Amino acid sequence: FLHLSGGSLGGTGVLNLVGGGPSTWTGGEMIHAGTTRVAAAHTLNVTGTNAKTLRNNRVLDNRGTMTWSSTGDLHGGDGAVFENSGLFDMQNNQTWHHNHGGPFLRNLGTVRKSVGTGASSLNLSVENDALVQAQTGTLVMNGGDGPNTSTGEYQVPATLLFGGGTFDVASGSSVTGAGTVRVSATVLFGGAYDVATTAI
C-alpha cells in the first residue's frame, strides 16, 4: 500500500496498490508516463487539506475503491488519465481542476457524489460508459465528455449540472431520477431521458 503526503511519485512502470489496510494520498503529485493501479480489493483514500496533482501522462487506474474527502482540491493535466473501473466516491464539496491541459476521466465503473450538500466539480473531461450517480448536493461536470461519446447511465436523485464543454450522451445511455438536471453546456441527449426537473 501507499502513503503519499508530499513530493513526487514518478517512474514509467506500474505501481500496484495492494495489501492490508487502505492507501492514502494527502499531498504531492503523481507524474511521468507510468501507472498507479488500485487493486480490485484495495482502497485509496484521497484526503486532507493539501492539493493533489495528477499530471505528465500519469495513469491512475482505479479497479477498487477511491474516496475523495476533506477540503483539498485535485489538479490534473499534461496528458494524465484517470481510468475508473471500480468506485470513485466524492465525499466533499471540492473541485478537480483542469489547469495543466488535457486531464481525462474514463469511467467504466461508478462515479458517485455521496456526501455534501454543496457542489463537487469535475473540470476535466469525463467519458461515462458505466454509471454516474449524483446522490446528494450537486455534481458538476464542466469539461465535456472527451474525444468519444458517453454510453452509460446517469442517475440523478439530487442535482447534476452539465456546466461546460460538449457532451455527446449517445444512444444506449440513460439519464433518470427524481432530482434535477441543469444544463449550461452543449449536451446531445441520444438515449433515454426521464428526470423530474430539467433547468436550461
Salt bridges, closest charged atoms under 4 A:
GLU29 OE1 - ARG55 NE 2.88
ASP61 OD2 - ARG37 NE 2.83
ASP61 OD2 - ARG63 NE 2.96
ASP73 OD2 - HIS97 NE2 2.74
ASP78 OD2 - ARG55 NH1 3.87
GLU83 OE2 - ARG106 NH1 2.25
